[in-house]
């Protein structure tokens, strides 16, 4: 085969493909593997019951079934769904959101692929712009989304102590002041892999920089506000006239329906809808149909506040306690990023004598699947000292197995520190 440069790059080795292949292989062939690697949501009985009832309601309604699976939606998504969502988001964001500011996509990965390539790469004015990631580490799934190579300009963070065995990353604003040729700014909030919730003042400062460059601030809210609300400290949703907010149904418990949502200025939303038409004709309908009834009468908020958020908060607290216990029992030098949200712990081992990738491989042989931290440091030649001494662990799966897994991690790190 004679491949294009884009074809060769996107079909070559990548962190996100490695992660998904490992997860798929473990699920299919290694049922004993302790799954602490991916971002699959956990099983929440109340959520499963709700989804089952919503599916039954669709199946019992012939007209709704046909509308869901028998016809294409508009390229921007179902109009009635977007109208309901606009009303819901207007209440949550504190500003009027109209339906033509909303575009439904086939998942957040698709949303960000379209947004990054809309704003970065060679421009019509022959300027080659990049997406600024102001605070590494950042989501592994961004790294290989560029049609053009070297799509990102990423900055190492400031590292602040947050007490015994805890720390926090913050943007280094001194580095931002010397940048140019930026096409967009992007942060995940809560952060993937860290669980960091970047503060509102820091977001406002990032937004001010973005406005000064004439570019949007993209906030990836897949784990955040207003839903699924995997937020464990006081926080507010951030939205301005310069903001593009991406949301997802995945962490509500619907990862397989592949439904992403983009809230953006109308001119940008229109372009995204056009991209949808070219890439997919239309977004998938099932997620829209299932969630639409939940947007009324506070049902979605009730599901998140009473079941989804408490489920993950309890798991986070249990894993933090176990991590502190086992790391200290085995005399491991460690620090954990403040776990403000999402479903991960980001653990730094300052004295680790092997790379994070080598640690990952050893743990996989010991039937514990994590993610090597080096994948989350991309778009820079100066990733900083944390880039090869960290791992991301997920606490969304079976609690007994996850707690057993953190003990295996502690014992393993103790051998190599």
TAFEN-V192516 format. One record per residue. N is the residue number from 1. RES is the residue in three letters. PHI is phi as a letter, one per 30 degrees, with the letter a starting at -180 (none if undefined). Layout:
# TAFEN-V192516
<<N:RES:PHI> <N:RES:PHI>>
This chain:
# TAFEN-V192516
<<1:UNK:none> <2:UNK:c> <3:UNK:c> <4:UNK:d> <5:UNK:d> <6:UNK:d> <7:UNK:d> <8:UNK:d> <9:UNK:d> <10:UNK:d> <11:UNK:c> <12:UNK:d> <13:UNK:d> <14:UNK:b> <15:UNK:d> <16:UNK:d> <17:UNK:d> <18:UNK:d> <19:UNK:d> <20:UNK:d> <21:UNK:d> <22:UNK:d> <23:UNK:d> <24:UNK:d> <25:UNK:d> <26:UNK:d> <27:UNK:d> <28:UNK:d> <29:UNK:b> <30:UNK:b> <31:UNK:d> <32:UNK:d> <33:UNK:d> <34:UNK:d> <35:UNK:d> <36:UNK:b> <37:UNK:c> <38:UNK:d> <39:UNK:c> <40:UNK:d> <41:UNK:d> <42:UNK:d> <43:UNK:d> <44:UNK:c> <45:UNK:e> <46:UNK:d> <47:UNK:d> <48:UNK:d> <49:UNK:d> <50:UNK:d> <51:UNK:d> <52:UNK:d> <53:UNK:d> <54:UNK:d> <55:UNK:d> <56:UNK:d> <57:UNK:d> <58:UNK:d> <59:UNK:d> <60:UNK:d> <61:UNK:c> <62:UNK:d> <63:UNK:d> <64:UNK:d> <65:UNK:d> <66:UNK:d> <67:UNK:d> <68:UNK:d> <69:UNK:c> <70:UNK:c> <71:UNK:b> <72:UNK:d> <73:UNK:d> <74:UNK:d> <75:UNK:e> <76:UNK:d> <77:UNK:j> <78:UNK:e> <79:UNK:d> <80:UNK:d> <81:UNK:d> <82:UNK:d> <83:UNK:d> <84:UNK:d> <85:UNK:d> <86:UNK:d> <87:UNK:d> <88:UNK:d> <89:UNK:d> <90:UNK:e> <91:UNK:d> <92:UNK:d> <93:UNK:c> <94:UNK:i> <95:UNK:a> <96:UNK:d> <97:UNK:c> <98:UNK:c> <99:UNK:d> <100:UNK:d> <101:UNK:c> <102:UNK:c> <103:UNK:b> <104:UNK:c> <105:UNK:b> <106:UNK:d> <107:UNK:j> <108:UNK:d> <109:UNK:e> <110:UNK:d> <111:UNK:e> <112:UNK:d> <113:UNK:e> <114:UNK:d> <115:UNK:d> <116:UNK:d> <117:UNK:d> <118:UNK:d> <119:UNK:c> <120:UNK:b> <121:UNK:j> <122:UNK:d> <123:UNK:c> <124:UNK:d> <125:UNK:c> <126:UNK:i> <127:UNK:c> <128:UNK:c> <129:UNK:c> <130:UNK:b> <131:UNK:d> <132:UNK:d> <133:UNK:c> <134:UNK:d> <135:UNK:a> <136:UNK:d> <137:UNK:d> <138:UNK:b> <139:UNK:e> <140:UNK:e> <141:UNK:d> <142:UNK:d> <143:UNK:e> <144:UNK:c> <145:UNK:d> <146:UNK:d> <147:UNK:d> <148:UNK:c> <149:UNK:d> <150:UNK:h> <151:UNK:d> <152:UNK:c> <153:UNK:c> <154:UNK:c> <155:UNK:c> <156:UNK:d> <157:UNK:d> <158:UNK:d> <159:UNK:c> <160:UNK:c> <161:UNK:d> <162:UNK:b> <163:UNK:j> <164:UNK:d> <165:UNK:i> <166:UNK:b> <167:UNK:a> <168:UNK:b> <169:UNK:c> <170:UNK:b> <171:UNK:d> <172:UNK:c> <173:UNK:d> <174:UNK:d> <175:UNK:d> <176:UNK:d> <177:UNK:d> <178:UNK:c> <179:UNK:c> <180:UNK:b> <181:UNK:h> <182:UNK:c> <183:UNK:c> <184:UNK:a> <185:UNK:c> <186:UNK:b> <187:UNK:b> <188:UNK:c> <189:UNK:b> <190:UNK:d> <191:UNK:d> <192:UNK:c> <193:UNK:c> <194:UNK:d> <195:UNK:i> <196:UNK:d> <197:UNK:c> <198:UNK:e> <199:UNK:d> <200:UNK:d> <201:UNK:e> <202:UNK:d> <203:UNK:d> <204:UNK:d> <205:UNK:d> <206:UNK:d> <207:UNK:d> <208:UNK:d> <209:UNK:d> <210:UNK:e> <211:UNK:d> <212:UNK:d> <213:UNK:d> <214:UNK:i> <215:UNK:b> <216:UNK:d> <217:UNK:c> <218:UNK:c> <219:UNK:c> <220:UNK:d> <221:UNK:c> <222:UNK:e> <223:UNK:c> <224:UNK:c> <225:UNK:c> <226:UNK:d> <227:UNK:b> <228:UNK:d> <229:UNK:i> <230:UNK:d> <231:UNK:b> <232:UNK:c> <233:UNK:b> <234:UNK:e> <235:UNK:a> <236:UNK:b> <237:UNK:d> <238:UNK:c> <239:UNK:a> <240:UNK:b> <241:UNK:d> <242:UNK:c> <243:UNK:c> <244:UNK:c> <245:UNK:c> <246:UNK:c> <247:UNK:b> <248:UNK:b> <249:UNK:c> <250:UNK:d> <251:UNK:d> <252:UNK:d> <253:UNK:j> <254:UNK:b> <255:UNK:d> <256:UNK:d> <257:UNK:d> <258:UNK:h> <259:UNK:b> <260:UNK:c> <261:UNK:b> <262:UNK:c> <263:UNK:c> <264:UNK:a> <265:UNK:e> <266:UNK:e> <267:UNK:d> <268:UNK:d> <269:UNK:e> <270:UNK:d> <271:UNK:d> <272:UNK:d> <273:UNK:d> <274:UNK:d> <275:UNK:d> <276:UNK:e> <277:UNK:d> <278:UNK:d> <279:UNK:d> <280:UNK:b> <281:UNK:i> <282:UNK:a> <283:UNK:d> <284:UNK:d> <285:UNK:c> <286:UNK:d> <287:UNK:d> <288:UNK:d> <289:UNK:d> <290:UNK:d> <291:UNK:d> <292:UNK:e> <293:UNK:d> <294:UNK:d> <295:UNK:d> <296:UNK:c> <297:UNK:i> <298:UNK:i> <299:UNK:d> <300:UNK:d> <301:UNK:d> <302:UNK:d> <303:UNK:d> <304:UNK:d> <305:UNK:d> <306:UNK:c> <307:UNK:b> <308:UNK:d> <309:UNK:d> <310:UNK:d> <311:UNK:e> <312:UNK:d> <313:UNK:d> <314:UNK:d> <315:UNK:d> <316:UNK:d> <317:UNK:d> <318:UNK:d> <319:UNK:d> <320:UNK:e> <321:UNK:d> <322:UNK:d> <323:UNK:d> <324:UNK:e> <325:UNK:d> <326:UNK:d> <327:UNK:d> <328:UNK:d> <329:UNK:d> <330:UNK:c> <331:UNK:h> <332:UNK:d> <333:UNK:d> <334:UNK:a> <335:UNK:a> <336:UNK:c> <337:UNK:d> <338:UNK:e> <339:UNK:c> <340:UNK:d> <341:UNK:a> <342:UNK:i> <343:UNK:b> <344:UNK:b> <345:UNK:c> <346:UNK:c> <347:UNK:c> <348:UNK:c> <349:UNK:c> <350:UNK:e> <351:UNK:c> <352:UNK:d> <353:UNK:c> <354:UNK:c> <355:UNK:d> <356:UNK:d> <357:UNK:d> <358:UNK:d> <359:UNK:d> <360:UNK:e> <361:UNK:d> <362:UNK:d> <363:UNK:d> <364:UNK:d> <365:UNK:d> <366:UNK:c> <367:UNK:i> <368:UNK:b> <369:UNK:c> <370:UNK:b> <371:UNK:b> <372:UNK:d> <373:UNK:d> <374:UNK:d> <375:UNK:d> <376:UNK:c> <377:UNK:c> <378:UNK:b> <379:UNK:i> <380:UNK:a> <381:UNK:c> <382:UNK:b> <383:UNK:d> <384:UNK:j> <385:UNK:d> <386:UNK:d> <387:UNK:d> <388:UNK:b> <389:UNK:b> <390:UNK:b> <391:UNK:b> <392:UNK:c> <393:UNK:b> <394:UNK:c> <395:UNK:c> <396:UNK:d> <397:UNK:c> <398:UNK:e> <399:UNK:d> <400:UNK:d> <401:UNK:d> <402:UNK:d> <403:UNK:d> <404:UNK:d> <405:UNK:d> <406:UNK:d> <407:UNK:d> <408:UNK:d> <409:UNK:d> <410:UNK:d> <411:UNK:d> <412:UNK:d> <413:UNK:d> <414:UNK:d> <415:UNK:d> <416:UNK:b> <417:UNK:b>>
